[in-house]
């Protein structure tokens, strides 16, 4: 999460400079991997907590992009 925090810091500075309005994450695996797959799994709630820690309550982390299809329904079908 250290690298992600640094990325959020950079993106929040870009927001302050009016270079971007918001930002997000596009991933292939981390939001549909099972929690026990610790090298792949990333908890979205923890990501949002990090964004709030870095950018405050009005942080710019607004979007995620993850694969959703008949073969990969985990993003919307699983509780994690």
C-alpha positions in Angstrom: 0.0 0.0 0.0 3.0 2.3 0.3 3.4 2.6 -3.5 -0.3 3.2 -3.9 -0.2 5.9 -1.2 2.6 7.6 -3.1 0.6 7.4 -6.3 -2.4 8.9 -4.5 -0.2 11.7 -3.2 1.0 12.5 -6.7 -2.6 12.4 -8.1 -3.9 14.6 -5.2 -1.2 17.2 -6.1 -2.4 17.1 -9.7 -5.9 17.8 -8.5 -4.6 20.8 -6.4 -2.9 22.1 -9.6 -6.2 21.6 -11.5 -4.5 19.2 -13.9 -7.0 16.5 -13.2 -10.5 16.4 -11.6 -10.6 12.9 -10.2 -8.7 9.6 -10.6 -9.2 5.9 -10.3 -7.7 2.4 -10.7 -7.9 0.0 -13.6 -7.0 -3.5 -12.6 -7.2 -7.0 -14.0 -7.0 -9.1 -10.8 -6.9 -7.3 -7.5 -10.6 -6.5 -7.0 -11.8 -10.0 -8.0 -9.1 -12.1 -6.4 -10.1 -14.0 -3.2 -8.9 -12.4 0.1 -6.7 -15.4 0.8 -4.7 -14.6 -2.3 -2.6 -12.1 -0.5 -0.2 -11.3 -3.4 -3.2 -10.5 -5.7 -6.1 -9.4 -3.5 -6.7 -5.7 -2.7 -9.4 -4.6 -0.4 -11.4 -1.8 -1.9 -12.4 -0.4 1.5 -8.7 -0.2 2.4 -8.0 1.6 -0.9 -10.7 4.2 -0.1 -9.4 4.6 3.5 -5.9 5.3 2.0 -7.3 7.8 -0.4 -9.1 9.6 2.4 -5.9 9.5 4.5 -3.9 11.1 1.6 -6.6 13.4 0.2 -9.0 14.0 3.0 -12.8 13.4 3.0 -13.0 15.1 -0.5 -10.3 12.9 -2.1 -10.3 12.4 -5.8 -10.4 8.6 -5.9 -13.7 8.1 -7.7 -13.4 5.2 -10.2 -12.4 1.5 -10.5 -12.3 -0.5 -13.6 -12.3 -4.3 -13.3 -13.2 -7.2 -15.6 -16.8 -8.2 -15.4 -18.1 -10.9 -17.7 -19.7 -14.3 -17.6 -16.4 -16.0 -16.8 -15.4 -13.4 -14.2 -18.5 -12.5 -12.1 -16.6 -12.1 -8.8 -16.5 -8.2 -8.8 -20.3 -8.1 -8.5 -21.2 -11.6 -7.3 -18.8 -12.2 -4.3 -19.0 -10.5 -0.9 -15.3 -9.6 -0.8 
